[in-house]
């Protein structure tokens, strides 16, 4: 017998498929947040490509055990009590979400192509699945926050402006909220991308991507950023829209992406990965490649800070 939060507070109009889709999306968001740093590690690609099938099964089984332990206490669904069999099914589902997300990310970065043998593809996917699957299981506890889960209420954003001033001057208040959001986007982008910026994987990936493929990287960065903040259900969409008199969800996503790109370029310059003598195409491709994890970190920062 499953007792869930939704059971405790029935919502007749709620669409069960929409709830299920949102739970999967939340899990995928957690997967990308945890999995993106390891995605930029060439050693993982090499080890995955050289590993045999028996060891890959061992890695996959170990991942399932780890996800199962996390599912006992958290999981990516808002369920208070689970039957052991249901916990097993949710763990398998979390690993499956991790496999799909890892495979899509490897395709996006062209670490998986039609020219690569299937054994190498499976090796890369299995090793990259480990952090993705753990991120799926930890999605709610990481991105939703304990206070909100326990109390069922949203956090109140800290502000130094009195309420009367906010009501009398909504534009100024919304501008302040927008600046706080972009500060949070900058902090999140630096936290996630700072450890990736000095590595050789960024120029390696950038050099292997065709120019038009960079448009796909940009689209994925914007789509993931929008999904994390506005479609995953981790934040109150209506509350964000109310604050968004100056920035709609689309414009907020675009401006936050520009913040992530600016932070990425500055980090690459700081680590001397980009120099004034480098061609502009190298500046652009390296910045866009690092902008993918930076935009994911920036989106996570906007819903956490």
Helices and strands as residue ranges (DSSP letters): E 3-4, H 5-8, H 16-39, H 42-50, H 53-73, E 79-81, H 84-108, H 118-137, H 139-143, H 146-151, H 163-168, H 170-197, H 201-208, H 211-226, I 227-231, H 237-243, H 249-270, H 280-304
